């Protein structure tokens, strides 16, 4: 694989290179297990002494090819594909946290991730402190504790569309000897590569733009290979693992220690593996990711500009607008575009928002975002329903917020649909 490929080329060619007489298109290897001639060869695989496939819960040729492609796109040393974006976040954090440890997280994150940290991981004995997404350095520093092991944020928050100052978050995390984990789902590596700004681990819900067609649920964890896990804060990587006869991850796998442990320890024990057929479908989406992101961003920019000028709209939030408080950060971290998601309010509050969404004809009202079809959602009553009013405000979500995921349809058809829906709303 040519690591010098630019991202739009890597979308097509990275991860899988057929040999003479082999399929041009990545095939689906729909098998749970793999045949070997002798027990010694299989034993070496189980001992992590050789590379190869022996059980799809750990690795599979189709999944492996997609993992390599995503790693190439993000510029990492390795990737683990998971069964969902939520499992990717869970494994990414649990890989280096145990009971008694602490997480610092931006409050403007996906509702499922907020609940994972605030409920499930607290129940596991892992504490969390949430900070404002645009927190100053002093606030971030104040949140750090001696037992902090992860700083977590989203490049572009879902659905608040807050642009995180990645370099600031990385600076504070590294000053305390801990990694920065970044969810890069919305921009994708086409529009932002967080490793270039100090991030150490990137997670994705591949269900969104990477797939782009709403046909598979998946996630991904990518390791930059740059963080020093031997600084004394991460004994799970530097001390012997009894389940592998005392093997030490940092000694055996060097820069890839983190991502190998995620695969051979947590994927082994939790079983959150991707399915080969889903990996195949994801690969088809990845091949056109660069083209689709260009169209998503162009369409979203025009929709945001249209809404900003309409008197029936109370506010518009899109990082591509010069009026956005995050415009300068967006230009820094995502100069070629952010994503196709816009949030805005319709005058008249929640009732007006509901009427607007119900009046749309082209756009679908679905519990999904970031595929090629334009869709809308009311986050406060759906994806973030479990949050209190105060938590909603901390996450940047108001009662009248509509999240619109602008698709790749003709922009004139999208705008016409918005116009006719607004005409049916009484301000």
TORTORZA-639556 format. One record per residue (C-alpha): residue in three letters; residue number from 1; chain; x negated, y, z negated. Coordinates in pm, 1 decimal, padded with zeros to 6 digits. Layout:
% TORTORZA-639556
    aa     i   ch         c1         c2         c3
   ALA   NUM    A          X          Y          Z
...
//
This chain:
% TORTORZA-639556
    aa     i   ch         c1         c2         c3
   UNK     1    A    00000.0    00000.0    00000.0
   UNK     2    A   -00135.9    00337.0    00104.1
   UNK     3    A   -00122.6    00560.4   -00205.2
   UNK     4    A   -00187.3    00865.1    00015.9
   UNK     5    A    00161.2    00847.1    00166.2
   UNK     6    A    00372.1    01154.9    00110.5
   UNK     7    A    00694.8    01089.2   -00083.1
   UNK     8    A    00928.1    01076.1    00216.5
   UNK     9    A    00701.9    00820.1    00381.6
   UNK    10    A    00656.2    00626.4    00057.4
   UNK    11    A    01035.8    00596.5    00034.1
   UNK    12    A    01023.0    00378.5    00343.9
   UNK    13    A    00688.6    00200.1    00337.3
   UNK    14    A    00568.6    00164.2   -00022.1
   UNK    15    A    00625.4   -00148.5   -00226.9
   UNK    16    A    00664.4   -00406.2    00049.4
   UNK    17    A    00435.5   -00477.0    00343.4
   UNK    18    A    00533.1   -00777.6    00556.5
   UNK    19    A    00269.2   -01012.0    00688.7
   UNK    20    A    00274.3   -01156.9    01038.1
   UNK    21    A    00597.4   -01345.4    01093.9
   UNK    22    A    00760.6   -01225.5    00771.9
   UNK    23    A    01083.9   -01021.1    00749.1
   UNK    24    A    01046.1   -00656.0    00840.2
   UNK    25    A    01308.6   -00567.8    00578.2
   UNK    26    A    01257.4   -00652.4    00211.3
   UNK    27    A    01434.6   -00987.2    00158.0
   UNK    28    A    01650.7   -01087.0   -00137.7
   UNK    29    A    01478.1   -01362.5   -00333.9
   UNK    30    A    01790.1   -01494.8   -00504.9
   UNK    31    A    01627.1   -01743.6   -00737.6
   UNK    32    A    01600.9   -01751.2   -01113.5
   UNK    33    A    01288.3   -01963.6   -01113.9
   UNK    34    A    00979.0   -02046.7   -00908.0
   UNK    35    A    00805.3   -02373.1   -00826.8
   UNK    36    A    00444.1   -02460.6   -00919.5
   UNK    37    A    00231.9   -02766.4   -00853.0
   UNK    38    A    00081.6   -02810.2   -01199.4
   UNK    39    A    00134.6   -02722.4   -01564.5
   UNK    40    A   -00200.4   -02545.4   -01597.9
   UNK    41    A   -00111.3   -02288.2   -01332.8
   UNK    42    A    00225.5   -02222.8   -01497.7
   UNK    43    A    00063.3   -02203.6   -01840.7
   UNK    44    A   -00173.9   -01932.6   -01723.5
   UNK    45    A    00124.8   -01728.3   -01610.2
   UNK    46    A    00292.6   -01765.2   -01950.0
   UNK    47    A   -00032.8   -01660.9   -02119.8
   UNK    48    A   -00048.3   -01349.4   -01897.7
   UNK    49    A   -00381.7   -01466.3   -01758.9
   UNK    50    A   -00262.7   -01471.4   -01396.1
   UNK    51    A   -00020.5   -01261.2   -01194.3
   UNK    52    A    00276.6   -01431.5   -01035.5
   UNK    53    A    00643.9   -01512.4   -01065.1
   UNK    54    A    00787.4   -01779.5   -01287.4
   UNK    55    A    01124.6   -01648.5   -01409.9
   UNK    56    A    01332.8   -01358.9   -01275.7
   UNK    57    A    01395.6   -01218.1   -01624.8
   UNK    58    A    01025.4   -01122.1   -01622.8
   UNK    59    A    00953.7   -01067.5   -01254.5
   UNK    60    A    01089.5   -01142.7   -00908.7
   UNK    61    A    00948.5   -01062.2   -00561.2
   UNK    62    A    01242.6   -00840.8   -00457.0
   UNK    63    A    01247.7   -00653.5   -00786.1
   UNK    64    A    00869.0   -00626.8   -00787.3
   UNK    65    A    00866.7   -00455.7   -00447.1
   UNK    66    A    01117.7   -00194.2   -00564.2
   UNK    67    A    00920.7   -00138.5   -00885.4
   UNK    68    A    00605.8   -00076.1   -00683.1
   UNK    69    A    00790.9    00171.0   -00460.4
   UNK    70    A    00925.2    00371.5   -00755.8
   UNK    71    A    00582.1    00368.9   -00922.3
   UNK    72    A    00430.1    00503.7   -00600.7
   UNK    73    A    00693.3    00776.1   -00574.8
   UNK    74    A    00630.5    00894.7   -00931.8
   UNK    75    A    00252.9    00843.1   -00914.9
   UNK    76    A    00240.6    00588.3   -01197.7
   UNK    77    A    00039.2    00275.2   -01268.4
   UNK    78    A    00343.1    00054.6   -01301.7
   UNK    79    A    00720.3    00033.9   -01323.4
   UNK    80    A    00977.9   -00193.3   -01483.3
   UNK    81    A    01323.4   -00207.0   -01326.7
   UNK    82    A    01608.2   -00257.6   -01572.2
   UNK    83    A    01976.4   -00343.3   -01556.6
   UNK    84    A    02087.7    00017.2   -01620.7
   UNK    85    A    01960.1    00364.3   -01695.3
   UNK    86    A    02062.0    00321.1   -02058.1
   UNK    87    A    01853.2    00005.6   -02094.1
   UNK    88    A    01558.4    00189.5   -01939.0
   UNK    89    A    01581.7    00464.5   -02203.4
   UNK    90    A    01626.3    00210.3   -02482.5
   UNK    91    A    01328.4   -00002.7   -02381.7
   UNK    92    A    01108.5    00299.3   -02308.0
   UNK    93    A    01153.0    00427.2   -02663.7
   UNK    94    A    01172.8    00095.2   -02848.3
   UNK    95    A    00849.4   -00011.5   -02680.0
   UNK    96    A    00658.9    00225.1   -02912.9
   UNK    97    A    00902.4    00287.1   -03200.7
   UNK    98    A    01001.9    00074.1   -03497.7
   UNK    99    A    01207.3    00119.9   -03813.7
   UNK   100    A    01069.8    00415.2   -04007.3
   UNK   101    A    00959.5    00606.4   -03698.3
   UNK   102    A    01099.7    00933.8   -03567.2
   UNK   103    A    01198.4    01083.7   -03230.4
   UNK   104    A    01216.8    01447.9   -03127.6
   UNK   105    A    01466.5    01496.2   -02845.5
   UNK   106    A    01620.3    01780.2   -02653.1
   UNK   107    A    01988.2    01812.0   -02741.1
   UNK   108    A    02082.1    01872.6   -02376.6
   UNK   109    A    02072.5    01513.8   -02257.5
   UNK   110    A    02315.5    01264.5   -02108.9
   UNK   111    A    02591.9    01175.5   -02357.0
   UNK   112    A    02500.6    00806.9   -02353.3
   UNK   113    A    02139.9    00886.1   -02440.0
   UNK   114    A    02255.3    01117.5   -02720.9
   UNK   115    A    02468.2    00839.3   -02869.1
   UNK   116    A    02183.3    00589.1   -02831.4
   UNK   117    A    01953.6    00809.5   -03038.0
   UNK   118    A    02210.6    00948.5   -03278.7
   UNK   119    A    02395.3    00624.2   -03356.3
   UNK   120    A    02231.4    00301.0   -03240.7
   UNK   121    A    01868.2    00387.0   -03304.3
   UNK   122    A    01950.0    00555.1   -03635.3
   UNK   123    A    02122.3    00228.3   -03733.8
   UNK   124    A    01796.9    00052.2   -03643.2
   UNK   125    A    01604.0    00277.8   -03880.8
   UNK   126    A    01459.9    00511.7   -03617.1
   UNK   127    A    01538.5    00874.1   -03703.7
   UNK   128    A    01586.5    01160.0   -03456.7
   UNK   129    A    01570.5    01538.6   -03462.4
   UNK   130    A    01748.8    01721.6   -03182.7
   UNK   131    A    01613.1    02056.8   -03068.1
   UNK   132    A    01747.6    02319.8   -02832.8
   UNK   133    A    01649.5    02235.2   -02475.1
   UNK   134    A    01489.9    02575.3   -02430.7
   UNK   135    A    01328.5    02569.5   -02775.4
   UNK   136    A    01021.4    02784.2   -02824.4
   UNK   137    A    00692.3    02622.3   -02920.3
   UNK   138    A    00743.0    02705.6   -03289.2
   UNK   139    A    01078.7    02524.6   -03297.7
   UNK   140    A    00931.8    02217.7   -03130.9
   UNK   141    A    00640.5    02219.5   -03372.8
   UNK   142    A    00877.0    02245.9   -03669.3
   UNK   143    A    01067.7    01938.3   -03553.4
   UNK   144    A    00756.9    01719.4   -03541.7
   UNK   145    A    00695.7    01491.0   -03839.6
   UNK   146    A    00403.8    01265.5   -03941.7
   UNK   147    A    00605.5    00963.7   -03826.3
   UNK   148    A    00713.8    01114.3   -03492.1
   UNK   149    A    00626.5    00872.3   -03213.8
   UNK   150    A    00814.9    01008.0   -02908.8
   UNK   151    A    00919.8    01342.3   -02765.2
   UNK   152    A    01206.3    01302.2   -02517.8
   UNK   153    A    01379.3    01531.1   -02267.7
   UNK   154    A    01540.1    01543.8   -01925.6
   UNK   155    A    01379.2    01730.0   -01636.7
   UNK   156    A    01722.9    01862.7   -01545.9
   UNK   157    A    01987.1    01800.1   -01810.9
   UNK   158    A    02304.8    01608.8   -01728.8
   UNK   159    A    02547.7    01788.5   -01710.9
   UNK   160    A    02425.2    02117.8   -01864.2
   UNK   161    A    02163.1    02162.0   -01586.3
   UNK   162    A    01911.1    02303.0   -01829.4
   UNK   163    A    01561.3    02297.1   -01678.5
   UNK   164    A    01315.0    02178.5   -01940.7
   UNK   165    A    00975.1    02343.2   -01973.1
   UNK   166    A    00787.3    02016.7   -01928.9
   UNK   167    A    00441.5    02162.2   -01986.8
   UNK   168    A    00550.4    02308.0   -02321.4
   UNK   169    A    00710.2    01982.8   -02436.7
   UNK   170    A    00398.3    01791.0   -02328.7
   UNK   171    A    00168.6    02036.1   -02505.5
   UNK   172    A    00347.2    01993.0   -02839.3
   UNK   173    A    00378.1    01615.4   -02803.5
   UNK   174    A    00011.2    01569.7   -02720.9
   UNK   175    A   -00098.8    01798.0   -03003.6
   UNK   176    A    00062.0    01543.1   -03237.5
   UNK   177    A   -00075.8    01238.0   -03058.2
   UNK   178    A    00254.8    01118.3   -02913.5
   UNK   179    A    00380.7    01076.8   -02556.1
   UNK   180    A    00640.2    01277.0   -02369.3
   UNK   181    A    00912.5    01061.3   -02213.5
   UNK   182    A    01111.1    01239.7   -01940.9
   UNK   183    A    01434.5    01136.3   -01773.6
   UNK   184    A    01387.2    01243.2   -01411.3
   UNK   185    A    01717.4    01108.1   -01275.3
   UNK   186    A    01865.1    01425.8   -01128.3
   UNK   187    A    01565.0    01574.6   -00941.4
   UNK   188    A    01417.8    01232.7   -00850.8
   UNK   189    A    01047.1    01221.0   -00760.0
   UNK   190    A    01136.0    01388.7   -00432.4
   UNK   191    A    01196.5    01719.5   -00611.6
   UNK   192    A    00988.9    01679.7   -00928.3
   UNK   193    A    00707.0    01452.0   -01042.2
   UNK   194    A    00684.8    01500.0   -01419.9
   UNK   195    A    00342.8    01333.9   -01449.0
   UNK   196    A    00197.4    01639.0   -01274.7
   UNK   197    A    00318.2    01851.7   -01566.8
   UNK   198    A    00197.4    01635.3   -01854.8
   UNK   199    A    00470.0    01372.8   -01895.9
   UNK   200    A    00347.3    01025.7   -01991.9
   UNK   201    A    00647.6    00804.3   -01919.4
   UNK   202    A    00937.3    00866.6   -01680.1
   UNK   203    A    01276.1    00696.5   -01690.8
   UNK   204    A    01551.9    00688.8   -01431.4
   UNK   205    A    01908.0    00584.6   -01390.8
   UNK   206    A    01863.2    00440.3   -01044.6
   UNK   207    A    02243.4    00421.7   -01030.5
   UNK   208    A    02240.2    00786.3   -00927.3
   UNK   209    A    02051.5    00948.9   -00637.8
   UNK   210    A    01798.1    00669.3   -00595.0
   UNK   211    A    02082.0    00434.8   -00502.5
   UNK   212    A    02295.2    00713.6   -00360.5
   UNK   213    A    02585.1    00492.1   -00252.1
   UNK   214    A    02740.0    00389.2   -00587.5
   UNK   215    A    02685.7    00019.0   -00523.0
   UNK   216    A    02445.5   -00088.0   -00798.2
   UNK   217    A    02372.8   -00008.5   -01160.8
   UNK   218    A    02007.9    00002.3   -01256.6
   UNK   219    A    01727.8    00182.3   -01433.7
   UNK   220    A    01353.2    00221.7   -01415.4
   UNK   221    A    01063.0    00295.4   -01650.4
   UNK   222    A    00742.2    00432.9   -01498.7
   UNK   223    A    00410.6    00456.4   -01683.6
   UNK   224    A    00162.4    00729.6   -01591.1
   UNK   225    A   -00126.8    00526.9   -01732.0
   UNK   226    A   -00276.0    00846.1   -01876.9
   UNK   227    A   -00176.8    00840.3   -02243.6
   UNK   228    A   -00429.9    00719.4   -02502.1
   UNK   229    A   -00243.4    00452.0   -02697.6
   UNK   230    A   -00550.9    00383.1   -02912.1
   UNK   231    A   -00516.6    00700.5   -03120.6
   UNK   232    A   -00387.7    00508.1   -03422.2
   UNK   233    A   -00016.8    00583.7   -03386.0
   UNK   234    A    00079.3    00275.8   -03185.2
   UNK   235    A   -00032.3   -00048.0   -03354.6
   UNK   236    A    00211.5   -00249.2   -03143.0
   UNK   237    A   -00020.7   -00184.0   -02848.9
   UNK   238    A   -00358.3   -00202.6   -03025.1
   UNK   239    A   -00309.2   -00489.5   -03270.2
   UNK   240    A   -00275.5   -00860.7   -03183.1
   UNK   241    A    00062.3   -00981.7   -03058.1
   UNK   242    A    00125.6   -01315.2   -03227.9
   UNK   243    A    00378.2   -01415.1   -02960.5
   UNK   244    A    00090.6   -01415.2   -02709.0
   UNK   245    A   -00170.2   -01587.8   -02926.9
   UNK   246    A   -00317.5   -01265.6   -03061.8
   UNK   247    A   -00353.2   -01085.1   -02728.8
   UNK   248    A   -00405.6   -00706.3   -02760.4
   UNK   249    A   -00230.2   -00507.7   -02487.4
   UNK   250    A   -00474.5   -00217.4   -02467.4
   UNK   251    A   -00771.2   -00454.9   -02446.9
   UNK   252    A   -00618.1   -00686.3   -02185.7
   UNK   253    A   -00434.2   -00437.2   -01967.2
   UNK   254    A   -00604.9   -00100.9   -02022.9
   UNK   255    A   -00414.1    00188.3   -01868.7
   UNK   256    A   -00116.4   -00036.7   -01794.7
   UNK   257    A   -00078.7   -00154.8   -02157.7
   UNK   258    A    00248.7    00028.4   -02220.1
   UNK   259    A    00433.2   -00088.5   -01910.1
   UNK   260    A    00308.1   -00446.7   -01941.9
   UNK   261    A    00432.2   -00462.5   -02300.0
   UNK   262    A    00770.9   -00328.1   -02191.8
   UNK   263    A    00798.3   -00615.7   -01945.2
   UNK   264    A    00648.4   -00914.5   -02124.4
   UNK   265    A    00774.1   -00827.7   -02472.8
   UNK   266    A    01102.1   -00633.7   -02455.5
   UNK   267    A    01228.2   -00756.9   -02120.4
   UNK   268    A    01142.6   -01107.3   -02236.4
   UNK   269    A    01338.3   -01063.7   -02560.1
   UNK   270    A    01625.0   -00833.1   -02457.5
   UNK   271    A    01690.6   -00961.3   -02106.2
   UNK   272    A    01787.9   -00625.7   -01952.6
   UNK   273    A    01650.1   -00725.7   -01615.5
   UNK   274    A    01767.0   -00596.6   -01280.4
   UNK   275    A    01933.9   -00840.4   -01043.6
   UNK   276    A    01753.9   -00923.0   -00714.8
   UNK   277    A    02055.8   -00825.0   -00506.4
   UNK   278    A    02084.4   -00492.6   -00689.8
   UNK   279    A    01714.7   -00431.5   -00628.7
   UNK   280    A    01772.1   -00497.7   -00258.2
   UNK   281    A    02058.3   -00245.6   -00251.1
   UNK   282    A    01850.1    00005.4   -00445.2
   UNK   283    A    01568.8   -00029.0   -00192.8
   UNK   284    A    01807.4    00056.2    00090.2
   UNK   285    A    01901.9    00371.4   -00098.9
   UNK   286    A    01541.3    00463.1   -00167.9
   UNK   287    A    01457.8    00448.0    00201.5
   UNK   288    A    01678.3    00750.5    00271.0
   UNK   289    A    01629.0    00929.4   -00063.5
   UNK   290    A    01418.5    01215.1    00074.7
   UNK   291    A    01666.8    01290.6    00351.8
   UNK   292    A    01966.5    01275.6    00122.2
   UNK   293    A    01814.1    01496.1   -00147.5
   UNK   294    A    01745.2    01765.9    00110.5
   UNK   295    A    02111.4    01764.4    00217.2
   UNK   296    A    02244.6    01740.8   -00139.6
   UNK   297    A    02042.9    02044.4   -00244.5
   UNK   298    A    02131.1    02249.8    00063.6
   UNK   299    A    02502.5    02180.2    00020.3
   UNK   300    A    02496.1    02245.4   -00354.7
   UNK   301    A    02323.1    02579.0   -00304.2
   UNK   302    A    02597.7    02692.2   -00066.2
   UNK   303    A    02875.0    02570.4   -00297.1
   UNK   304    A    02715.5    02747.5   -00595.8
   UNK   305    A    02685.1    03072.6   -00401.3
   UNK   306    A    03048.5    03043.1   -00290.0
   UNK   307    A    03176.5    02979.1   -00642.9
   UNK   308    A    02969.0    03261.8   -00789.8
   UNK   309    A    03152.2    03512.0   -00566.7
   UNK   310    A    03503.2    03376.6   -00632.8
   UNK   311    A    03712.0    03576.5   -00883.6
   UNK   312    A    03892.4    03262.7   -01001.7
   UNK   313    A    03567.8    03114.7   -01134.4
   UNK   314    A    03458.6    03228.2   -01482.2
   UNK   315    A    03097.0    03111.8   -01459.8
   UNK   316    A    02860.0    02901.6   -01247.8
   UNK   317    A    02549.3    02716.1   -01358.5
   UNK   318    A    02305.8    02599.7   -01091.6
   UNK   319    A    01926.3    02636.6   -01115.3
   UNK   320    A    01904.6    02744.9   -00752.7
   UNK   321    A    02095.7    03066.2   -00820.7
   UNK   322    A    01882.4    03371.8   -00891.9
   UNK   323    A    02130.8    03453.8   -01170.9
   UNK   324    A    02055.0    03127.8   -01352.5
   UNK   325    A    01854.9    03164.8   -01675.4
   UNK   326    A    01658.7    02862.3   -01555.8
   UNK   327    A    01583.6    02993.9   -01207.5
   UNK   328    A    01215.4    03067.8   -01278.0
   UNK   329    A    01157.5    02728.9   -01443.3
   UNK   330    A    01331.2    02561.3   -01151.1
   UNK   331    A    01101.8    02741.3   -00907.8
   UNK   332    A    00804.1    02620.7   -01109.8
   UNK   333    A    00900.7    02256.2   -01151.3
   UNK   334    A    01134.9    02201.8   -00854.0
   UNK   335    A    01040.6    02457.7   -00587.4
   UNK   336    A    01201.1    02261.7   -00303.5
   UNK   337    A    01537.0    02209.3   -00475.6
   UNK   338    A    01675.7    02057.1   -00792.1
   UNK   339    A    01974.8    01832.5   -00724.6
   UNK   340    A    02329.4    01837.6   -00591.1
   UNK   341    A    02505.1    01880.5   -00925.3
   UNK   342    A    02672.4    02207.5   -01024.0
   UNK   343    A    02862.5    02296.5   -01339.9
   UNK   344    A    03117.9    02576.4   -01354.5
   UNK   345    A    03432.7    02697.3   -01528.8
   UNK   346    A    03771.8    02779.4   -01377.8
   UNK   347    A    03953.3    03073.5   -01532.2
   UNK   348    A    04237.6    02941.8   -01745.3
   UNK   349    A    04038.8    02691.3   -01951.3
   UNK   350    A    04088.9    02316.2   -01974.3
   UNK   351    A    04435.5    02316.2   -01815.2
   UNK   352    A    04312.3    02511.5   -01514.5
   UNK   353    A    04010.9    02280.9   -01483.1
   UNK   354    A    04241.0    01978.0   -01476.7
   UNK   355    A    04469.3    02136.8   -01215.8
   UNK   356    A    04171.5    02223.5   -00996.0
   UNK   357    A    04030.0    01870.9   -01008.0
   UNK   358    A    04369.6    01710.1   -00942.8
   UNK   359    A    04418.0    01935.7   -00639.1
   UNK   360    A    04098.7    01833.8   -00463.2
   UNK   361    A    04142.8    01605.3   -00163.1
   UNK   362    A    03796.8    01537.8   -00025.5
   UNK   363    A    03621.2    01531.5   -00364.1
   UNK   364    A    03686.2    01232.0   -00586.9
   UNK   365    A    03755.9    01246.6   -00960.5
   UNK   366    A    03536.4    00960.4   -01083.1
   UNK   367    A    03312.8    00867.4   -01375.6
   UNK   368    A    03004.6    00889.3   -01162.3
   UNK   369    A    02764.3    01144.3   -01026.4
   UNK   370    A    02488.8    01179.7   -00769.4
   UNK   371    A    02595.9    00970.5   -00476.4
   UNK   372    A    02665.6    01073.4   -00118.5
   UNK   373    A    03034.2    01154.1   -00184.0
   UNK   374    A    03138.0    01480.4   -00346.5
   UNK   375    A    03290.3    01412.9   -00687.0
   UNK   376    A    03407.5    01601.7   -00996.6
   UNK   377    A    03435.6    01527.2   -01366.2
   UNK   378    A    03533.7    01696.7   -01692.6
   UNK   379    A    03241.7    01601.2   -01924.1
   UNK   380    A    03397.7    01712.3   -02254.7
   UNK   381    A    03679.7    01461.1   -02219.7
   UNK   382    A    03484.9    01180.5   -02049.7
   UNK   383    A    03107.2    01124.9   -02052.9
   UNK   384    A    03053.3    01333.6   -02368.2
   UNK   385    A    03385.5    01255.5   -02538.6
   UNK   386    A    03216.7    01105.8   -02847.6
   UNK   387    A    03039.2    01431.6   -02931.2
   UNK   388    A    03176.5    01677.5   -03184.5
   UNK   389    A    03257.2    02033.9   -03079.4
   UNK   390    A    02930.3    02150.0   -03232.8
   UNK   391    A    02735.3    01876.4   -03055.0
   UNK   392    A    02904.1    01969.6   -02727.1
   UNK   393    A    02788.7    02327.6   -02766.8
   UNK   394    A    02435.2    02210.5   -02852.4
   UNK   395    A    02439.6    02004.7   -02533.5
   UNK   396    A    02551.1    02307.5   -02331.8
   UNK   397    A    02900.0    02173.0   -02259.1
   UNK   398    A    03207.6    02393.5   -02287.1
   UNK   399    A    03572.2    02283.2   -02286.7
   UNK   400    A    03628.6    02434.4   -01940.7
   UNK   401    A    03317.9    02286.4   -01780.0
   UNK   402    A    03362.1    02103.1   -01451.7
   UNK   403    A    03071.4    01900.5   -01321.7
   UNK   404    A    03070.3    01882.6   -00944.9
   UNK   405    A    02834.0    01646.7   -00768.9
   UNK   406    A    02807.8    01788.0   -00419.4
   UNK   407    A    02772.6    01517.2   -00158.3
   UNK   408    A    02627.1    01507.7    00189.4
   UNK   409    A    02949.1    01569.3    00382.4
   UNK   410    A    02971.1    01866.8    00617.7
   UNK   411    A    02946.3    02177.5    00402.6
   UNK   412    A    03244.6    02345.7    00573.3
   UNK   413    A    03468.6    02053.8    00477.6
   UNK   414    A    03346.5    02068.1    00116.9
   UNK   415    A    03410.7    02441.5    00093.5
   UNK   416    A    03754.6    02408.6    00252.7
   UNK   417    A    03850.1    02150.8   -00008.4
   UNK   418    A    03738.4    02380.2   -00290.4
   UNK   419    A    03932.4    02674.8   -00141.9
   UNK   420    A    04260.1    02487.7   -00116.0
   UNK   421    A    04225.8    02349.5   -00468.9
   UNK   422    A    04156.5    02693.9   -00615.3
   UNK   423    A    04464.6    02831.9   -00443.2
   UNK   424    A    04675.4    02591.3   -00647.4
   UNK   425    A    04531.2    02704.0   -00980.4
   UNK   426    A    04706.2    02985.0   -01167.0
   UNK   427    A    04442.6    03198.1   -01340.5
//
